[in-house]
């Protein structure tokens, strides 16, 4: 069975600590570690960990001021970023898709695939 490599980014978030504690109960499925964003170069550390899942607390203002979703996905391009928000029980999942485009026609074709339609 494949064990998912999960990194929880934290600063001083109680939510992140609680999630880390709860997820470690699933050792047969998840390899969980917490990465403190106060580290000198946590984005480089994130690259080295090769996480499949990155969990962030949407309410952690220190994290949201320091790091964007784009930066996280640049550091770990194959990861899914899960943003937790306790105030409305909402989970948002972000991922990165790369496609080669050669000009405007290719870009428009790509955009059409996201709309689910083939509009002229």
C-alpha positions, 0 to 999 in steps of 0.5 A: 500500500502506498503511503501518502507523504503529507506536509503541514505548514504551520507557524503558530496555528492551533489548527495545524497542530491539531490536524497533525496530531489527528493525521498521525493516527493514520500511520498505515496511510499517511506519513505526516510531518509539520514544517515551520514556516519561520525556517530560513528557507522552508520552500526549499525544505518543502521541495526536498520533502516531495509531498503529495499533499500540503495542508495549510490553515487558511486562517493563519495570517502569518502563513498567508502573508508569507506564502502564496499557493503559487509559491507552494505549487512551484516548490512542490509541483505534483502536490495538492494544496489543501487549505483548511478554514474552520470558520465555515468548515470549508476545505479548498484543494489547489493543484498545478496543471502544466500544458505546453502552448504555442501561441494564442490558439493553443491557449484558447484551446486550453481555456476551452477544456476548462470550461467543459465546452467547445465554443467557437 
